[in-house]
Amino acid sequence: MYALCLILNKVDKLDDVLDIFYHLNLGATVIDSEGMGKVLLDHDIEVPVFSGIKKLIEGHKPYNKTIVSVIRDEKLLRKAVDKIKEELNYIEKPGIGFLFVVPVMECHGFGVE
């Protein structure tokens, strides 16, 4: 089993991404989230690397959506990752989101023990 996690910065693509999960018969959980840079700026914590992006963040919606899906089958996982990367034009446009996959050692409440 695997956990696919996508931090989606381009939230207008949320419906398109969820449509991918739906058509692959996968469930997912969507969580409202925000990046560390935004939190540090909101709390006026001076961090040199973030001070340069303060003007970029101000006036924009720095919030994102975190999507988590537990997927049993590796082939299905590959399909989901490939379709998400295609939908988000992932390679050509960095900053749209961040996707990672981790193995799931145990899962409870998934319908199978």
Summary of the structure (lengths in Angstrom):
residues: 113
radius of gyration: 16.2
end to end distance: 12.4
largest distance: 49.6
contacts: 265
relative contact order: 0.31
helix: 38%
strand: 26%
